Amino acid sequence: MQTHVVRVPARESELGRFRDHEGPNRLEEWCVSAADSSRPSIEALTKAGAHLKNNDTPVAFPTETVYGLGADATRSTAVKGIYSAKGRPSDNPLIVHVCDLQMLRSLLGNAADGQEITLPAKYKTLIDKFWPGPLTILLPNAQPSKLAPEVTAGLPTFGVRMPSSTLALSLIKLAGVPLAAPSANASTKPSPTAAHHVKHDLDGRIELILDGGPSQVGVESTVVDGLCDPPVVLRPGGISMEELRSCPGWENAVRAYKDHSEEGKAAPRAPGMKYKHYSPKARVVLYEASYNAASDGIVSADVESANVTQNGHPQNGDEKPARRVGVIRTQRWKAAAGLHVQNWREASPVAMEVDKSGYEVYTGDLVGASGHVIGELFDINLGKDTKGIAQGLFAALRELDSRDADTIFVDGIDGELDIAAAVMNRLRKAASELRS
């Protein structure tokens, strides 16, 4: 199977719009004008929509969070294509993406008396404030359900969100069906925030990747369950706990997720709860913000015990094989994370580095306690801004993987009520070892 990457070059405002821009019917109907059909961007989305409607091979597309791997959520054969392409466990449920409230209501079904089932009142304040956007809500699955059973993985509920990407909304509208869409990466790998990340993971497994540029949020949506009391957060993401608690009915929302995989448990209620996720090939050592010994950088003993390359050779007469060490800096560490390096320089681009990243990569010769060069260090600084860290995190992990780092040291950040909770959740699930 040949994988094609199709760039969709258009300003967001050109792709579609809600019929009513404000008021109680603001999210009622997403429109793509027939008069725009001759534009290259709309033509590309129309073809992709037809593929989704009529074929079983999923399509990768950008959202504001990460790139998604979409398929018609109403057809089992199409949804199975997602699990096959990703290598995803079949008991891990998928999030349904809709373009407007009309499409969402079509999934809710009717009560026994024939009346249309409405959205639970507790969600209305969240929808008004955060949709379209990086928020997924859990709803009761209708009986009979229009969704393929593979979407819910046997659960009585389904997760749904309305993305804020106008490209994603227009694609769903043109497909005419809700899209089941997990992140468009190989299962367990870091989520993709650019089209070339998808190509790297799924080349030959899918036919089409829509390239809409880099994702703006960088971590997946927040998943909440308002069907219980108190309401709970099942997965931290682009909407923080602090933001949720500012909404009426959600003041007492609590956390219902763990920052590690829960294998062996029952089917997860939301994606990202059960299995190891977001992991690069390299061993990841995460320094928690509470680890005071790491206020200036990496503990030297950790570097001395870092993995070595499979083909590592002694350098400068040292008896130790070469190491390839990656560093992801955030709010505490200085350049090179306090390690002794020589020949400090900006790193040359790698083949995967297609889109301009929000960070630069530097490298140097890593010097061990013996005074000899023991390997090479690659340094990425994501900056101190939490949103910027979230946006660049997955790309940084992939960048260091592409440079064949054997061990990646990461400076963790503090905060459980803002997007830092999502960043640390992903890092803890990716980490091989924690320093706390």
Stockholm file with secondary structure:
# STOCKHOLM 1.0

chainA/1-436         MQTHVVRVPARESELGRFRDHEGPNRLEEWCVSAADSSRPSIEALTKAGAHLKNNDTPVAFPTETVYGLGADATRSTAVKGIYSAKGRPSDNPLIVHVCDLQMLRSLLGNAADGQEITLPAKYKTLIDKFWPGPLTILLPNAQPSKLAPEVTAGLPTFGVRMPSSTLALSLIKLAGVPLAAPSANASTKPSPTAAHHVKHDLDGRIELILDGGPSQVGVESTVVDGLCDPPVVLRPGGISMEELRSCPGWENAVRAYKDHSEEGKAAPRAPGMKYKHYSPKARVVLYEASYNAASDGIVSADVESANVTQNGHPQNGDEKPARRVGVIRTQRWKAAAGLHVQNWREASPVAMEVDKSGYEVYTGDLVGASGHVIGELFDINLGKDTKGIAQGLFAALRELDSRDADTIFVDGIDGELDIAAAVMNRLRKAASELRS
#=GR chainA/1-436 SS CCCEEEECCCCGGGTCEESSSSSTTTTSCEECCGGGTTSHHHHHHHHHHHHHHHCSSCEEEECSSSEEEEEETTCHHHHHHHHHHHTCCTTSCCEEECSSHHHHHHHHCBCTTSCBCCCCHHHHHHHHHHCSSSEEEEEECCSSCSSCHHHHTTCSEEEEECCSCHHHHHHHHHHTSCEECCBSSCTTSCCCSSHHHHHHHHBTTBSEEEECCCCSSCSCCEEEECSSSSCEEEECCSSCHHHHHTSTTCTTCEECCCSSCCTTSSCCSSTTSSSCCSCCSSEEEEECTTCGGGSSSCCHHHHHTSCCCTTCCCCTTCSSCCEEEEEEECSSCCGGGGCCEEEEEECCCCTTCCSCCSSCEEEEEEECTTSSEEEEEEEEECCSCHHHHHHHHHHHHHHHHHTTCSEEEEECCCCSSSTHHHHHHHHHHHCSEEEC
#=GC SS_cons         CCCEEEECCCCGGGTCEESSSSSTTTTSCEECCGGGTTSHHHHHHHHHHHHHHHCSSCEEEECSSSEEEEEETTCHHHHHHHHHHHTCCTTSCCEEECSSHHHHHHHHCBCTTSCBCCCCHHHHHHHHHHCSSSEEEEEECCSSCSSCHHHHTTCSEEEEECCSCHHHHHHHHHHTSCEECCBSSCTTSCCCSSHHHHHHHHBTTBSEEEECCCCSSCSCCEEEECSSSSCEEEECCSSCHHHHHTSTTCTTCEECCCSSCCTTSSCCSSTTSSSCCSCCSSEEEEECTTCGGGSSSCCHHHHHTSCCCTTCCCCTTCSSCCEEEEEEECSSCCGGGGCCEEEEEECCCCTTCCSCCSSCEEEEEEECTTSSEEEEEEEEECCSCHHHHHHHHHHHHHHHHHTTCSEEEEECCCCSSSTHHHHHHHHHHHCSEEEC
//
